[in-house]
Amino acid sequence: DVQLQASGGGLVQTGGSLRLSCVLSGFPFDHFAIGWFRQAPGKEREAVACIQLFYGTTYYADSASVKGRFTISSNNANKTVYLQMNSLKPEDTGVYYCAAGQPGTRRLRVGIDLRDFGSWGRGTLVTVSS
């Protein structure tokens, strides 16, 4: 049974930092890709970043405008995926979710698609005050 547990959200001022964690259990860790997604109030859920656990390859969603500010990484020994968020902006506010899926490399090079991720954890709320 695939389980994902996200944590690390909170309230931070503009320009601040947070690190989100996603602890994984119940499946072969390195057989999957783990994505971080977020949903702002009144908006659709969007992709933020993704990491292929076997290769360690990372991808960032252009639409989320996080390149250079957010970094996704993994600790395979602890079965944990992180999202380090720096230079936070009010528009980064939302509920952040981690999810597991098996999108191929070719597909990820095009973009991170929510439909490729079938197992989702409960979200963690990030609020960036102006």
MDAnalysis code that builds the backbone (N, CA, C; Angstrom):
import MDAnalysis as mda
import numpy as np

u = mda.Universe.empty(390, n_residues=130, atom_resindex=np.repeat(np.arange(130), 3), trajectory=True)
u.add_TopologyAttr("name", ["N", "CA", "C"] * 130)
u.add_TopologyAttr("resid", np.arange(1, 131))
u.add_TopologyAttr("resname", ["ASP", "VAL", "GLN", "LEU", "GLN", "ALA", "SER", "GLY", "GLY", "GLY", "LEU", "VAL", "GLN", "THR", "GLY", "GLY", "SER", "LEU", "ARG", "LEU", "SER", "CYS", "VAL", "LEU", "SER", "GLY", "PHE", "PRO", "PHE", "ASP", "HIS", "PHE", "ALA", "ILE", "GLY", "TRP", "PHE", "ARG", "GLN", "ALA", "PRO", "GLY", "LYS", "GLU", "ARG", "GLU", "ALA", "VAL", "ALA", "CYS", "ILE", "GLN", "LEU", "PHE", "TYR", "GLY", "THR", "THR", "TYR", "TYR", "ALA", "ASP", "SER", "ALA", "SER", "VAL", "LYS", "GLY", "ARG", "PHE", "THR", "ILE", "SER", "SER", "ASN", "ASN", "ALA", "ASN", "LYS", "THR", "VAL", "TYR", "LEU", "GLN", "MET", "ASN", "SER", "LEU", "LYS", "PRO", "GLU", "ASP", "THR", "GLY", "VAL", "TYR", "TYR", "CYS", "ALA", "ALA", "GLY", "GLN", "PRO", "GLY", "THR", "ARG", "ARG", "LEU", "ARG", "VAL", "GLY", "ILE", "ASP", "LEU", "ARG", "ASP", "PHE", "GLY", "SER", "TRP", "GLY", "ARG", "GLY", "THR", "LEU", "VAL", "THR", "VAL", "SER", "SER"])
u.atoms.positions = np.array([
    [0.851, -1.176, 0.000],
    [0.000, 0.000, 0.000],
    [0.897, 1.239, 0.000],
    [0.815, 2.003, -1.077],
    [1.636, 3.203, -1.200],
    [1.137, 4.280, -0.247],
    [2.048, 4.815, 0.519],
    [1.697, 5.906, 1.417],
    [2.723, 7.025, 1.295],
    [2.220, 8.258, 1.303],
    [3.072, 9.436, 1.251],
    [2.603, 10.393, 2.335],
    [3.532, 10.923, 3.074],
    [3.206, 11.839, 4.164],
    [4.020, 13.115, 3.996],
    [3.320, 14.186, 3.681],
    [3.974, 15.483, 3.498],
    [3.924, 16.291, 4.786],
    [4.981, 17.054, 5.011],
    [5.031, 17.923, 6.182],
    [5.974, 19.083, 5.910],
    [5.992, 20.035, 6.833],
    [6.931, 21.142, 6.727],
    [6.327, 22.480, 6.350],
    [5.050, 22.502, 6.071],
    [4.414, 23.762, 5.725],
    [4.314, 24.686, 6.921],
    [3.935, 25.925, 6.640],
    [3.787, 26.891, 7.713],
    [3.613, 28.285, 7.169],
    [3.700, 29.254, 8.063],
    [3.570, 30.661, 7.702],
    [4.952, 31.291, 7.644],
    [5.230, 31.990, 6.551],
    [6.542, 32.607, 6.376],
    [6.352, 33.944, 5.666],
    [7.262, 34.859, 5.915],
    [7.188, 36.154, 5.249],
    [7.795, 36.082, 3.852],
    [7.435, 37.032, 3.035],
    [8.010, 37.126, 1.688],
    [9.528, 37.156, 1.778],
    [10.160, 36.347, 0.942],
    [11.606, 36.238, 0.949],
    [12.143, 35.151, 1.856],
    [11.279, 34.554, 2.640],
    [11.693, 33.504, 3.559],
    [11.827, 32.151, 2.890],
    [12.135, 31.146, 3.711],
    [12.372, 29.794, 3.203],
    [11.607, 28.767, 4.029],
    [11.286, 27.672, 3.378],
    [10.704, 26.500, 4.027],
    [11.247, 25.264, 3.341],
    [11.298, 24.176, 4.072],
    [11.638, 22.892, 3.460],
    [10.521, 21.897, 3.744],
    [9.925, 21.424, 2.684],
    [8.885, 20.411, 2.790],
    [9.508, 19.022, 2.693],
    [8.914, 18.077, 3.413],
    [9.365, 16.695, 3.373],
    [8.220, 15.788, 2.981],
    [8.539, 14.743, 2.252],
    [7.556, 13.737, 1.864],
    [8.152, 12.377, 2.183],
    [7.616, 11.720, 3.188],
    [8.104, 10.405, 3.595],
    [7.285, 9.337, 2.884],
    [7.967, 8.401, 2.290],
    [7.335, 7.389, 1.451],
    [7.413, 6.016, 2.088],
    [6.384, 5.217, 1.887],
    [6.409, 3.849, 2.386],
    [5.483, 2.988, 1.538],
    [5.733, 1.687, 1.573],
    [4.819, 0.745, 0.951],
    [5.086, 0.425, -0.498],
    [6.203, 0.915, -1.069],
    [6.495, 0.574, -2.448],
    [8.002, 0.686, -2.680],
    [8.477, 0.047, -3.745],
    [9.916, 0.130, -4.025],
    [10.312, 1.566, -4.307],
    [11.113, 2.104, -3.442],
    [11.383, 3.542, -3.454],
    [11.869, 4.029, -4.804],
    [12.820, 3.349, -5.390],
    [13.466, 3.901, -6.571],
    [12.790, 3.492, -7.877],
    [11.600, 2.924, -7.790],
    [10.875, 2.570, -9.003],
    [9.943, 3.679, -9.474],
    [9.921, 4.752, -8.711],
    [8.928, 5.770, -8.979],
    [9.543, 7.147, -9.168],
    [8.725, 8.025, -9.662],
    [9.017, 9.457, -9.640],
    [8.105, 10.084, -8.597],
    [8.622, 11.056, -7.904],
    [7.843, 11.763, -6.901],
    [7.705, 13.215, -7.338],
    [6.488, 13.675, -7.330],
    [6.230, 15.052, -7.718],
    [5.696, 15.864, -6.555],
    [6.020, 17.133, -6.593],
    [5.398, 18.096, -5.685],
    [4.426, 18.936, -6.508],
    [3.251, 19.114, -5.958],
    [2.204, 19.889, -6.603],
    [1.639, 20.872, -5.585],
    [0.977, 21.892, -6.066],
    [0.373, 22.843, -5.128],
    [-0.962, 23.316, -5.667],
    [-1.801, 23.726, -4.729],
    [-3.110, 24.249, -5.102],
    [-3.389, 25.499, -4.282],
    [-3.463, 26.605, -4.986],
    [-3.789, 27.876, -4.346],
    [-5.308, 27.995, -4.196],
    [-5.760, 28.800, -3.262],
    [-7.211, 28.961, -3.079],
    [-7.892, 29.396, -4.363],
    [-8.918, 28.657, -4.755],
    [-9.678, 29.012, -5.936],
    [-9.028, 28.666, -7.257],
    [-7.902, 27.983, -7.211],
    [-7.194, 27.643, -8.443],
    [-7.028, 26.139, -8.573],
    [-6.685, 25.724, -9.771],
    [-6.462, 24.308, -10.006],
    [-5.097, 23.883, -9.449],
    [-4.996, 22.602, -9.155],
    [-3.726, 22.066, -8.693],
    [-2.715, 22.116, -9.839],
    [-1.495, 22.517, -9.525],
    [-0.469, 22.623, -10.550],
    [0.809, 21.921, -10.106],
    [1.567, 21.513, -11.119],
    [2.840, 20.858, -10.847],
    [3.883, 21.891, -10.447],
    [4.777, 21.456, -9.566],
    [5.874, 22.318, -9.132],
    [7.211, 21.709, -9.541],
    [7.456, 20.470, -9.129],
    [8.741, 19.829, -9.409],
    [8.579, 18.322, -9.315],
    [9.560, 17.622, -9.875],
    [9.506, 16.163, -9.888],
    [10.919, 15.612, -9.858],
    [11.084, 14.449, -9.234],
    [12.379, 13.783, -9.233],
    [12.185, 12.310, -9.563],
    [13.008, 11.802, -10.464],
    [13.032, 10.378, -10.757],
    [13.979, 9.741, -9.749],
    [13.454, 8.913, -8.880],
    [14.242, 8.441, -7.752],
    [15.404, 7.550, -8.183],
    [15.227, 6.773, -9.219],
    [16.307, 5.867, -9.633],
    [17.485, 6.645, -10.216],
    [17.188, 7.632, -11.057],
    [18.246, 8.384, -11.721],
    [18.654, 9.639, -10.947],
    [17.752, 10.120, -10.103],
    [18.012, 11.384, -9.420],
    [17.780, 12.599, -10.307],
    [17.211, 12.400, -11.465],
    [16.956, 13.505, -12.390],
    [15.798, 14.352, -11.880],
    [15.957, 15.651, -11.988],
    [14.942, 16.566, -11.477],
    [14.320, 17.390, -12.600],
    [13.090, 17.762, -12.404],
    [12.345, 18.556, -13.378],
    [11.564, 19.626, -12.607],
    [11.415, 20.759, -13.251],
    [10.668, 21.859, -12.642],
    [9.646, 22.372, -13.645],
    [8.466, 22.668, -13.142],
    [7.398, 23.135, -14.010],
    [7.605, 24.601, -14.353],
    [7.642, 24.903, -15.624],
    [7.821, 26.291, -16.049],
    [6.682, 27.178, -15.554],
    [5.488, 26.630, -15.583],
    [4.304, 27.425, -15.242],
    [4.298, 27.864, -13.783],
    [5.013, 27.130, -12.929],
    [4.995, 27.462, -11.504],
    [5.990, 28.560, -11.142],
    [6.877, 28.911, -12.051],
    [7.843, 29.992, -11.815],
    [8.672, 29.760, -10.559],
    [9.208, 28.546, -10.429],
    [9.993, 28.225, -9.228],
    [11.448, 27.941, -9.525],
    [11.819, 27.910, -10.798],
    [13.210, 27.615, -11.129],
    [14.134, 28.644, -10.517],
    [15.195, 28.143, -9.910],
    [16.144, 29.024, -9.257],
    [15.782, 29.338, -7.825],
    [14.544, 29.030, -7.437],
    [14.122, 29.291, -6.057],
    [13.839, 27.994, -5.295],
    [13.284, 27.011, -5.969],
    [12.934, 25.739, -5.343],
    [13.902, 24.652, -5.803],
    [14.189, 23.722, -4.900],
    [15.042, 22.586, -5.236],
    [14.414, 21.312, -4.695],
    [14.223, 20.352, -5.580],
    [13.720, 19.053, -5.160],
    [14.904, 18.100, -5.022],
    [14.863, 17.270, -3.978],
    [15.941, 16.318, -3.753],
    [15.387, 15.109, -3.020],
    [16.218, 14.078, -2.906],
    [15.753, 12.878, -2.222],
    [16.851, 12.296, -1.357],
    [16.451, 11.625, -0.317],
    [17.344, 10.851, 0.524],
    [16.828, 9.429, 0.461],
    [17.459, 8.620, -0.367],
    [16.951, 7.274, -0.601],
    [17.024, 6.414, 0.659],
    [18.013, 6.623, 1.475],
    [18.133, 5.829, 2.698],
    [16.961, 6.082, 3.639],
    [16.505, 7.320, 3.691],
    [15.382, 7.672, 4.564],
    [14.048, 7.638, 3.835],
    [14.091, 7.323, 2.547],
    [12.876, 7.287, 1.728],
    [12.094, 8.590, 1.875],
    [12.818, 9.664, 1.710],
    [12.211, 10.982, 1.868],
    [12.578, 11.857, 0.684],
    [11.606, 12.592, 0.199],
    [11.822, 13.569, -0.854],
    [11.572, 14.951, -0.261],
    [12.436, 15.887, -0.596],
    [12.360, 17.225, -0.041],
    [12.050, 18.245, -1.133],
    [11.451, 19.340, -0.698],
    [11.304, 20.505, -1.568],
    [11.788, 21.707, -0.769],
    [12.990, 22.166, -1.101],
    [13.546, 23.353, -0.464],
    [13.031, 24.572, -1.215],
    [12.372, 25.459, -0.489],
    [11.754, 26.626, -1.117],
    [12.391, 27.883, -0.549],
    [13.055, 28.630, -1.398],
    [13.717, 29.873, -1.002],
    [13.067, 31.052, -1.717],
    [13.342, 32.247, -1.209],
    [12.817, 33.475, -1.819],
    [11.321, 33.366, -2.069],
    [10.620, 32.942, -1.068],
    [9.188, 32.699, -1.225],
    [8.420, 33.985, -1.488],
    [7.376, 33.840, -2.290],
    [6.529, 34.968, -2.680],
    [5.087, 34.671, -2.264],
    [4.273, 35.688, -2.106],
    [2.864, 35.439, -1.765],
    [2.168, 34.500, -2.747],
    [2.527, 34.553, -4.010],
    [1.898, 33.668, -4.995],
    [2.313, 32.206, -4.844],
    [3.256, 31.915, -3.957],
    [3.598, 30.526, -3.658],
    [2.660, 29.921, -2.610],
    [1.782, 30.722, -2.070],
    [0.833, 30.248, -1.067],
    [-0.076, 29.175, -1.640],
    [-0.299, 28.130, -0.839],
    [-1.202, 27.068, -1.259],
    [-0.967, 25.809, -0.451],
    [-1.756, 24.807, -0.746],
    [-1.551, 23.494, -0.147],
    [-0.626, 22.709, -1.065],
    [0.440, 22.202, -0.499],
    [1.434, 21.460, -1.268],
    [1.245, 19.962, -1.027],
    [1.238, 19.228, -2.117],
    [1.048, 17.786, -2.082],
    [2.246, 17.082, -2.712],
    [2.589, 15.906, -2.187],
    [3.530, 15.056, -2.894],
    [2.760, 13.851, -3.426],
    [3.239, 13.331, -4.532],
    [2.550, 12.228, -5.193],
    [3.555, 11.325, -5.872],
    [3.197, 10.058, -6.014],
    [4.068, 9.068, -6.653],
    [3.461, 8.611, -7.959],
    [4.317, 8.405, -8.936],
    [3.863, 7.929, -10.229],
    [5.020, 7.339, -11.010],
    [4.732, 6.901, -12.225],
    [5.759, 6.311, -13.066],
    [5.749, 6.899, -14.473],
    [5.818, 8.225, -14.558],
    [5.929, 8.826, -15.888],
    [7.306, 8.552, -16.463],
    [7.390, 8.353, -17.742],
    [8.666, 8.104, -18.377],
    [9.480, 9.380, -18.535],
    [10.773, 9.205, -18.817],
    [11.667, 10.348, -18.972],
    [11.228, 11.235, -20.119],
    [10.851, 10.623, -21.231],
    [10.450, 11.414, -22.389],
    [9.257, 12.302, -22.050],
    [8.339, 11.749, -21.287],
    [7.154, 12.512, -20.904],
    [7.530, 13.640, -19.947],
    [8.408, 13.365, -19.006],
    [8.794, 14.397, -18.035],
    [9.566, 15.528, -18.710],
    [10.264, 15.231, -19.759],
    [10.998, 16.289, -20.467],
    [10.034, 17.267, -21.127],
    [8.842, 16.818, -21.385],
    [7.815, 17.701, -21.948],
    [7.143, 18.502, -20.844],
    [6.885, 17.831, -19.744],
    [6.233, 18.520, -18.634],
    [5.819, 17.533, -17.557],
    [5.404, 18.042, -16.418],
    [4.954, 17.222, -15.291],
    [3.436, 17.228, -15.313],
    [2.852, 16.065, -15.548],
    [1.405, 15.947, -15.707],
    [0.804, 15.261, -14.485],
    [-0.154, 15.924, -13.847],
    [-0.795, 15.360, -12.652],
    [-1.373, 13.967, -12.928],
    [-1.820, 13.755, -14.138],
    [-2.490, 12.486, -14.449],
    [-1.549, 11.296, -14.403],
    [-0.255, 11.559, -14.386],
    [0.720, 10.470, -14.321],
    [1.014, 10.025, -12.890],
    [0.403, 10.684, -11.922],
    [0.696, 10.403, -10.522],
    [-0.564, 9.871, -9.857],
    [-0.538, 8.596, -9.490],
    [-1.743, 7.950, -8.994],
    [-1.862, 7.854, -7.490],
    [-0.785, 8.083, -6.770],
    [-0.821, 7.964, -5.309],
    [-0.461, 9.309, -4.701],
    [-1.364, 9.800, -3.880],
    [-1.212, 11.146, -3.324],
    [-1.229, 11.106, -1.804],
    [-0.436, 11.984, -1.226],
    [-0.483, 12.150, 0.219],
    [-1.371, 13.323, 0.590],
    [-1.601, 13.499, 1.862],
    [-2.324, 14.664, 2.331],
    [-1.416, 15.878, 2.206],
    [-1.989, 17.000, 1.932],
    [-1.197, 18.191, 1.701],
    [-0.714, 18.869, 2.957],
    [0.208, 19.802, 2.757],
    [0.694, 20.642, 3.846],
    [0.571, 22.094, 3.393],
    [0.043, 22.939, 4.266],
    [-0.278, 24.305, 3.883],
    [0.935, 25.216, 4.021],
    [1.200, 25.956, 2.953],
    [2.253, 26.979, 2.941],
    [1.576, 28.331, 2.756],
    [1.846, 29.244, 3.670],
    [1.289, 30.593, 3.573],
    [2.432, 31.589, 3.595],
    [2.511, 32.402, 2.543],
    [3.556, 33.417, 2.444],
    [2.894, 34.778, 2.591],
    [3.258, 35.488, 3.639],
    [2.653, 36.793, 3.886],
    [3.464, 37.884, 3.194],
    [2.738, 38.917, 2.775],
    [3.406, 40.017, 2.074],
    [3.876, 41.091, 3.042],
])
